[in-house]
Amino acid sequence: MDTAQTVSLIEDILKGNKTRKDLDVVEDKALRAALQKVSFVVLEKQIAYRSLNDLRINYDKIINALSCAIVLLQSDKNFPGYSEAARHSLEIISLELPFHNAALYLVPENPGEDGLVELVGYYNREEQRVIITGDQEEPLIHGPEEGIIGWVSQHRETALLGDVERDTRFLPIDGLGMQVSSLICTPLVSRGKFMGVLSFSHHIKGFFHEHDIRILETMGEFIAYYLYHSVLVGCAEESP
Amino acid sequence: MDTAQTVSLIEDILKGNKTRKDLDVVEDKALRAALQKVSFVVLEKQIAYRSLNDLRINYDKIINALSCAIVLLQSDKNFPGYSEAARHSLEIISLELPFHNAALYLVPENPGEDGLVELVGYYNREEQRVIITGDQEEPLIHGPEEGIIGWVSQHRETALLGDVERDTRFLPIDGLGMQVSSLICTPLVSRGKFMGVLSFSHHIKGFFHEHDIRILETMGEFIAYYLYHSVLVGCAEESP
């Protein structure tokens, strides 16, 4: 193998055009081994860059979730009831995390039946606005096991749907009239009390990943804590 | 240059023993260029791995801080006063973040003078125990601008000391009798109210980095929020 051939082979390896098997044609054993090592370094570099990219994305997501939690906890408002506090939370979520749709459901003040949740409002990322369920409108209530929201409120577990069409738990009611292909939702629990459901959705399939579960559950923890305490403090401050 | 020499050169490049300049001896222009590219890929791989490592460490730190915040917010206890809530916070910090010393200072209930803070307790990582300042003992109070704790409570800014010996703001009183070489501390502020100082220290110089500032400030936000609200709720629950 002459120098020109060696050079051409190295160039191909660097471009990732040669597999380890392709190098079997190199007759010189030592050269073949050296070139295989070069090919391995190229692969390692690619893997490292990919991991770095993934980790950066996750890191940014956690930082976003943290900022959102801090803005929420710092907000100087207390509320007489959970639905007012939930509306405020939804407004902050839509400002801090505007890249997906968000919806907040709460256990109604007089639930009647166990496992019911009622839509408080949602954020539509396409229209970039928060839609609050008015008191005039017919309330949107999910019964137990009704849609994915009903499933989450019944099972009190986070649900990740990479493709809503492939999940029988998803019903049109869960989409809230928005174009939804993937969805992740988590129960809101504070001090053992089930308070509602937080849901994020997106029109792209597979928008949410396994690692988003932890981030969403963290968000859920903070929001449940916020709802519980801002109402408690709101009541405490109102009483003389 | 024969094959054996080329192989030896490639092996050296892969080990990182050759700089770009060392390759000037290669007479064949095309081979030199190809080997320089290999050397560049080796460098890129090293940088990617180092960045990945740094990012993983930061990521783990944020996850740790988050877990600590969640454990704190989830804890089912409310307290009649800030110092009881602060002691509880310190116990959780020492369980969740046991790799450095931690200390918590609060504005005394009757501060008298502005800018005073009093030590509530500290965690000694070497002895792995929390030391709570008892009511019998002489309280350890920092006046304004007294030591780095006094500086933080006066300026209400986070301070990062890579080497306490090189910072005139640091006084022996800040070390709390522990071996301290580096330190980071942040003011605790909730709803504009200055409540105290949270401090982490370590016996190794340069243990804390620029990116720890954000993490510590986040911790400070949660702890200040927790102190403020657990006392408010504690009082609300006690009143009939």
Interface residues (C-beta under 8 A of the other chain):
Chain A: M1 T3 A4 T6 V7 I10 E11 L14 D28 A30 L31 A33 A34 L35 K37 V38 V41 V42 E44 K45 A48 Y49 S51 L52 L55 R56 N58 Y59 I62 I63 L66 I70 L73 Q74 D76 R191 T218 E221 F222 Y225 H229 L232 V233 C235 A236 S239
Chain B: M1 T3 A4 T6 V7 I10 E11 L14 D28 A30 L31 A33 A34 L35 K37 V38 V41 V42 E44 K45 A48 Y49 S51 L52 L55 R56 N58 Y59 I62 I63 L66 I70 L73 Q74 D76 R191 T218 E221 F222 Y225 H229 L232 V233 C235 A236 S239
